[in-house]
């Protein structure tokens, strides 16, 4: 049996139990350091993930807005094309009418007899 300086065998046992070797102390420090580094890395990764999620949300909102603008522009283009088609049909009808009037005028002028002077 070993006794502490006070002579108490329990104190000797507690002292031996509580003491760590140099290697054990270093391993404990490295483990703590690794845990802290991993914790910091995890925090950094979580921050980056949050930033990416926010960026993705902003991009998705921008894409929805652009899609809406594209749809509106496509509808406007379709309306303009329909209006242009109607105008072309009206122009064609007016051209045919003008052509008919022009032929009628030419025939009327051909039938006019001018007096001889």
Secondary structure, DSSP 8 states (H G I E B T S, - for coil): ----TTS-HHHHHHHHHH---HHHHHHHHHHHHHHHHHHHHHHHHHHHHHHHHHHHHHHHHHHHHHHHHHHHHHHHHHHHHHHHHHHHHHHHHHHHHHHHHHHHHHHHHHH------
